[in-house]
């Protein structure tokens, strides 16, 4: 479903992929996030996604009252406090996506799929 904003001039529809791309770009800017992850259903392997396929690690759903739910599959840096990193991710993404779209972010789910050592 697309996000829908109605004003006096007409209607604005926001695709879920647009929100996913913006949320992903915001997420990888957060301290401690290495990148988005893709989990292979056949062999259970987790791989780090490149910047051009960042939306594959993010699921966005918009309900009938324009509330957004975002699921992140992330890889975090080794040695960081995961709770602090995810709290920072939630705050940044919620603020920036709401400012960008004008829609309410109701829920952000974070699935930490792996840890990487950063040189």
Backbone as CSV, one residue per row, in Angstrom:
resi,resn,N_x,N_y,N_z,CA_x,CA_y,CA_z,C_x,C_y,C_z
1,UNK,0.847,-1.178,0.000,0.000,0.000,0.000,0.896,1.246,0.000
2,UNK,0.453,2.273,-0.633,1.216,3.509,-0.709,0.738,4.490,0.350
3,UNK,1.665,5.323,0.828,1.296,6.392,1.740,0.502,7.435,0.984
4,UNK,-0.539,7.928,1.603,-1.443,8.850,0.924,-1.615,10.120,1.757
5,UNK,-1.300,11.261,1.138,-1.496,12.563,1.765,-2.424,13.355,0.858
6,UNK,-3.504,13.857,1.422,-4.461,14.648,0.658,-4.425,16.088,1.166
7,UNK,-4.316,17.026,0.226,-4.377,18.434,0.588,-5.311,19.154,-0.371
8,UNK,-5.360,20.480,-0.272,-6.305,21.251,-1.086,-5.982,21.205,-2.582
9,UNK,-4.738,20.897,-2.933,-4.342,20.871,-4.328,-4.471,19.497,-4.977
10,UNK,-4.627,18.469,-4.163,-4.727,17.129,-4.731,-4.241,16.072,-3.766
11,UNK,-3.655,15.031,-4.333,-3.248,13.887,-3.530,-1.789,13.524,-3.819
12,UNK,-1.089,13.130,-2.773,0.305,12.707,-2.904,0.376,11.242,-2.498
13,UNK,0.954,10.407,-3.354,1.153,8.993,-3.043,2.651,8.742,-2.905
14,UNK,3.042,8.112,-1.800,4.457,7.814,-1.547,4.623,6.305,-1.555
15,UNK,5.456,5.812,-2.456,5.694,4.381,-2.584,6.554,3.876,-1.432
16,UNK,6.335,2.631,-1.039,7.095,2.021,0.056,8.587,1.933,-0.261
17,UNK,8.933,1.763,-1.539,10.346,1.679,-1.924,11.079,2.996,-1.708
18,UNK,10.387,4.098,-1.873,10.983,5.417,-1.633,11.322,5.554,-0.151
19,UNK,10.397,5.156,0.693,10.616,5.222,2.137,11.740,4.270,2.539
20,UNK,11.772,3.076,1.952,12.814,2.094,2.267,14.196,2.623,1.901
21,UNK,14.320,3.245,0.752,15.612,3.780,0.312,16.074,4.901,1.239
22,UNK,15.159,5.794,1.597,15.497,6.903,2.487,15.867,6.390,3.875
23,UNK,15.082,5.441,4.394,15.355,4.868,5.716,16.688,4.125,5.722
24,UNK,16.990,3.407,4.656,18.251,2.678,4.555,19.446,3.603,4.511
25,UNK,19.329,4.667,3.763,20.407,5.642,3.674,20.640,6.298,5.036
26,UNK,19.558,6.597,5.730,19.659,7.169,7.072,20.296,6.167,8.036
27,UNK,19.910,4.908,7.921,20.407,3.874,8.837,21.915,3.667,8.717
28,UNK,22.426,3.611,7.499,23.862,3.356,7.341,24.716,4.547,7.766
29,UNK,24.116,5.703,7.956,24.833,6.861,8.482,24.995,6.788,9.997
30,UNK,24.230,5.914,10.660,24.269,5.797,12.116,25.536,5.085,12.572
31,UNK,26.088,5.531,13.680,27.285,4.920,14.247,27.009,3.462,14.620
32,UNK,27.922,2.588,14.246,27.816,1.181,14.625,27.116,0.303,13.617
33,UNK,26.469,0.891,12.625,25.795,0.113,11.585,26.758,-0.049,10.414
34,UNK,27.085,-1.300,10.096,27.971,-1.577,8.961,27.178,-1.492,7.669
35,UNK,25.961,-2.036,7.678,25.117,-2.003,6.499,23.899,-2.879,6.662
36,UNK,23.140,-2.998,5.585,21.954,-3.838,5.575,22.346,-5.268,5.239
37,UNK,21.555,-6.212,5.703,21.858,-7.631,5.497,20.742,-8.301,4.723
38,UNK,21.117,-9.293,3.947,20.150,-10.149,3.262,20.397,-11.573,3.745
39,UNK,19.321,-12.246,4.149,19.437,-13.616,4.622,18.914,-14.540,3.535
40,UNK,19.739,-15.488,3.132,19.337,-16.466,2.125,18.455,-17.523,2.782
41,UNK,17.268,-17.705,2.261,16.344,-18.683,2.830,16.789,-20.120,2.574
42,UNK,17.531,-20.354,1.505,17.918,-21.722,1.169,19.037,-22.252,2.063
43,UNK,20.061,-21.427,2.308,21.173,-21.924,3.110,21.368,-21.175,4.422
44,UNK,20.567,-20.157,4.694,20.644,-19.428,5.948,21.835,-18.491,6.079
45,UNK,22.569,-18.265,4.997,23.725,-17.377,5.044,23.289,-15.916,5.017
46,UNK,24.049,-15.098,5.723,23.793,-13.659,5.771,24.873,-12.972,4.961
47,UNK,24.462,-12.034,4.085,25.473,-11.285,3.336,25.202,-9.798,3.447
48,UNK,26.283,-9.060,3.440,26.218,-7.605,3.502,25.827,-7.079,2.129
49,UNK,24.810,-6.228,2.111,24.334,-5.681,0.841,25.138,-4.459,0.436
50,UNK,25.337,-4.294,-0.849,25.996,-3.102,-1.381,25.018,-1.930,-1.322
51,UNK,25.557,-0.733,-1.446,24.731,0.470,-1.340,23.599,0.526,-2.367
52,UNK,23.809,-0.002,-3.565,22.778,0.080,-4.596,21.627,-0.903,-4.357
53,UNK,21.804,-1.891,-3.490,20.714,-2.830,-3.200,20.327,-2.772,-1.722
54,UNK,20.454,-1.594,-1.144,20.215,-1.403,0.283,18.770,-1.717,0.689
55,UNK,17.823,-1.526,-0.202,16.410,-1.716,0.149,16.036,-3.180,0.331
56,UNK,16.896,-4.107,-0.092,16.591,-5.523,0.094,16.667,-5.934,1.556
57,UNK,17.346,-5.158,2.381,17.443,-5.450,3.804,16.408,-4.722,4.632
58,UNK,15.458,-4.074,3.963,14.445,-3.274,4.654,13.064,-3.628,4.118
59,UNK,12.127,-3.830,5.030,10.727,-4.049,4.662,9.906,-2.895,5.213
60,UNK,9.123,-2.263,4.348,8.276,-1.146,4.757,6.825,-1.512,4.484
61,UNK,5.978,-1.295,5.485,4.536,-1.488,5.313,3.815,-0.223,5.757
62,UNK,2.820,0.165,4.982,1.996,1.315,5.326,0.573,0.810,5.460
63,UNK,-0.040,1.050,6.629,-1.400,0.550,6.836,-2.435,1.541,6.302
64,UNK,-3.695,1.220,6.503,-4.783,2.026,5.931,-4.913,3.412,6.555
65,UNK,-4.320,3.634,7.737,-4.374,4.969,8.342,-3.018,5.680,8.255
66,UNK,-2.193,5.263,7.290,-0.904,5.888,6.977,0.151,5.769,8.069
67,UNK,0.084,4.730,8.886,1.149,4.456,9.840,2.176,3.558,9.172
68,UNK,3.447,3.894,9.362,4.534,3.159,8.723,5.164,2.190,9.714
69,UNK,5.408,0.963,9.260,6.188,-0.022,10.011,7.413,-0.361,9.173
70,UNK,8.590,-0.276,9.792,9.836,-0.538,9.081,10.589,-1.673,9.783
71,UNK,10.990,-2.677,9.010,11.820,-3.775,9.508,13.206,-3.647,8.898
72,UNK,14.217,-3.562,9.751,15.611,-3.487,9.309,16.301,-4.807,9.597
73,UNK,17.077,-5.297,8.648,17.972,-6.426,8.844,19.372,-5.847,8.698
74,UNK,20.091,-5.732,9.835,21.355,-5.000,9.834,22.532,-5.864,10.277
75,UNK,23.707,-5.392,9.921,24.965,-5.935,10.424,25.624,-4.803,11.207
76,UNK,26.033,-5.106,12.445,26.622,-4.082,13.305,28.126,-4.282,13.418
77,UNK,28.806,-3.241,13.865,30.248,-3.283,14.067,30.572,-4.111,15.305
78,UNK,31.678,-4.819,15.235,32.143,-5.599,16.376,32.570,-4.664,17.503
79,UNK,32.182,-4.978,18.738,32.623,-4.223,19.906,31.727,-3.072,20.319
80,UNK,30.661,-2.812,19.582,29.757,-1.723,19.961,28.632,-2.272,20.833
81,UNK,28.016,-1.402,21.593,26.866,-1.785,22.404,25.650,-1.828,21.480
82,UNK,25.139,-3.025,21.245,24.045,-3.194,20.278,22.808,-2.409,20.688
83,UNK,22.513,-2.382,21.967,21.340,-1.647,22.445,21.450,-0.150,22.136
84,UNK,22.632,0.416,22.370,22.839,1.845,22.080,22.749,2.130,20.587
85,UNK,23.343,1.254,19.792,23.318,1.437,18.336,21.880,1.371,17.822
86,UNK,21.111,0.397,18.279,19.734,0.262,17.793,18.842,1.398,18.293
87,UNK,19.055,1.870,19.534,18.294,3.027,20.024,18.563,4.250,19.156
88,UNK,19.831,4.464,18.820,20.213,5.582,17.957,19.593,5.438,16.569
89,UNK,19.613,4.220,16.036,19.013,3.948,14.729,17.524,4.269,14.733
90,UNK,16.818,3.800,15.746,15.368,4.040,15.836,15.062,5.532,15.900
91,UNK,15.773,6.253,16.762,15.522,7.693,16.913,15.783,8.454,15.613
92,UNK,16.932,8.188,14.985,17.285,8.900,13.752,16.312,8.594,12.616
93,UNK,16.036,7.317,12.407,15.159,6.927,11.298,13.750,7.454,11.524
94,UNK,13.230,7.323,12.729,11.871,7.796,13.019,11.754,9.297,12.739
95,UNK,12.697,10.067,13.267,12.662,11.516,13.083,12.765,11.894,11.602
96,UNK,13.758,11.327,10.903,14.002,11.731,9.519,12.914,11.245,8.559
97,UNK,12.401,10.038,8.750,11.344,9.533,7.862,10.049,10.313,8.073
98,UNK,9.721,10.633,9.324,8.517,11.426,9.576,8.637,12.827,8.990
99,UNK,9.820,13.437,9.098,10.031,14.764,8.516,10.000,14.702,6.993
100,UNK,10.543,13.632,6.415,10.620,13.466,4.958,9.254,13.212,4.336
101,UNK,8.447,12.365,4.979,7.180,11.944,4.373,5.954,12.678,4.894
102,UNK,6.007,13.145,6.126,4.818,13.725,6.738,3.885,12.664,7.298
103,UNK,4.315,11.388,7.261,3.530,10.282,7.794,4.126,9.846,9.135
104,UNK,3.329,9.141,9.946,3.771,8.697,11.270,4.442,7.330,11.179
105,UNK,5.613,7.209,11.812,6.283,5.916,11.937,5.773,5.283,13.229
106,UNK,4.999,4.214,13.088,4.389,3.574,14.245,5.322,2.573,14.905
107,UNK,6.122,1.873,14.101,6.954,0.809,14.650,8.196,0.615,13.797
108,UNK,9.329,0.389,14.480,10.577,0.037,13.808,11.110,-1.228,14.468
109,UNK,11.235,-2.279,13.685,11.786,-3.545,14.166,13.191,-3.706,13.604
110,UNK,14.134,-4.097,14.473,15.514,-4.266,14.035,15.942,-5.706,14.298
111,UNK,16.428,-6.347,13.244,16.942,-7.704,13.337,18.444,-7.638,13.081
112,UNK,19.230,-7.892,14.122,20.685,-7.881,13.965,21.083,-9.251,13.416
113,UNK,21.526,-9.265,12.166,21.810,-10.509,11.455,23.274,-10.920,11.525
114,UNK,24.144,-9.987,11.950,25.555,-10.332,12.011,26.403,-9.227,12.608
115,UNK,27.666,-9.551,12.825,28.641,-8.611,13.371,29.867,-8.658,12.459
116,UNK,30.430,-7.503,12.170,31.623,-7.420,11.322,32.688,-6.585,12.016
117,UNK,33.917,-6.982,11.826,35.050,-6.193,12.329,35.386,-5.169,11.258
118,UNK,35.458,-3.925,11.668,35.752,-2.827,10.734,37.216,-2.434,10.910
119,UNK,37.932,-2.368,9.807,39.358,-2.007,9.853,39.534,-0.517,10.011
